[in-house]
Amino acid sequence: MAFKTVTRTLFLVFSLLLMSGQASAQAVLIPSPPQIAGSSWVLMDPLSGRVIMEHNSNERLPPASLTKMMTAYIVERELDEGRISMSDMVPISVKAWRTEGSRTFVQEGTLVSVEDLLKGVIIQSGNDASVALAEFVAGSEGAFVDIMNQQAQLLGMKDTHFENATGLPSADHFSTAYDLAVLARHIIQDYPENYPLYAQKHFTYNNIRQPNRNSLLWRDDSVDGLKTGHTEEAGYCLVASAKRGETRLIATVMGTSSSEARAQEVQKMLNYGFRYFETERLFRAGQELMASRVWGGQADEVSVGMPEDIYVTIPRGSREKLESVVDLDSVIKAPIKVGDELGRVRVVLDGETLVDEPVLALTEVPEGGLFKRIWDAIKLFFVQLFN
C-alpha cells in the first residue's frame, strides 16, 4: 500500500472520529491567559500532558507541604504492590512525635494504622504522620528521602530534590510547578482507588477534627484534590485538580501571598482552562487504524494501531481543523511480532504538532513458506520498479 493511500485511509478514520462529536461551525476566539499573582504556575491536562498556560514553571522553588504528595505517592505505591496494607499498625517514634509544624497529633509509643496516617498526611498535612510513615516504609526518614528522589527521577521530575518527607525548610529541598503537576498526574492516574482521600474535607484523629486546607473543595464541586503548602520561604502554594465533563485539569501555583490568594489564583486558572479548552480521545489503545500490506508472510496484511489511548487538548471549536498523517514503512516484511514499530502518526493543529507517536503491529505475521517468499519478492520487485 503506497504512502498516499495509507494517509488517506487514516484521514478517513480520523475524520469519522472527529465527526462523532458536535463540531462547532465557528472556532471560539481564545483570549490571553489570566494574570496570576504568584512566583510560578502551570495549568496542565493530565490525559494529554499539554500545558495550557504557565509562568516560570521550571523555576526551582521550595515546595513546602506539597512535598507530602510524594510521601503519599510512595505509600500508595507500597500499598498497590502489597508490601504494606491500610490496616498495618505503625509505631510512633519520638522523632515523629516531636516533628514541628502542622500535626495529626499522634502520640509517641502508640500504634496508628497506615490508613489513619495516610489521611493525616493528605487531609491534615501532618508532619508527624509523614515522618511516621517514612520510618515505617524505609526504616528511617533519611532512607525514605532516598526513595523519594529516585521516584522523582522515574516520574520525570527533573528539577526536584527532596531533603525530607514533610517539606520543612531545607537548603537543598526544591521542586517546580511543572514537576508537581506531573506528580499530581501520577497520583490521579496510577492509584485511582486512593485518590478520593484528596477530596475529603475533614479528618478526625485523637478526638481532634481538622479541615482540609484546600478551600476550593468547599467552593467548587468539580475540585477533588490535591494539596496545599505554606512556609515563610515558600509562600502559599496549591496544587489542585478538577474534572468537568470528560475534561480534567491540574493547576499548580507557588509563592502567593495568602491562603485566600492561592485559592483565587488556581480558580482563575481552572476556569480559564475549562472555558476555552477541551480534551479529545483520538485513538484507543489496541484500536485498528488500518491493515497494511506485508511481504513474505503467512498473511498478506498486518493490523496496525496505537499502543495506548491518545488524547489531545485543543481550543474549543477547533476539532475540524485537526490534520493527521501516518507515515508507515514503505516495505513491511515478515516476520512481524505484536508490538513491532511500523511507522508513526502525527496530528497537527494550525502547524503545531500535538501528537507524534509510534504505530505498532497489533497482530503477528509469521514468515511464509519458501514459495510464498519467492513469489512476494518477485511481486515486490515490480511494484518498486514501477513506483
Secondary structure by P-SEA (a helix, b strand, c coil): ccaaaaaaaaaaaaaaaaacccccccccccccccccccccccccccccccccccccccccccccccaaaaaaaaaaaaaaaccccccbbbbbcccccccccccccccccccccaaaaaaaacccccaaaaaaaaaaacccaaaaaaaaaaaaaaacccccccccccccccccccccaaaaaaaaaaaacccccccccccccccccccccccccccccccccccccccccccccccccbbbbbbcccbbbbbbbcccccaaaaaaaaaaaaaaaaaccccccccccccccbbbbbccccccbbbbbbccbbbbbbcccccccbbbbbbcccccccccccccccbbbbbbccccccbbbbbbbccccccccaaaaaaaaaaaaaaaaac
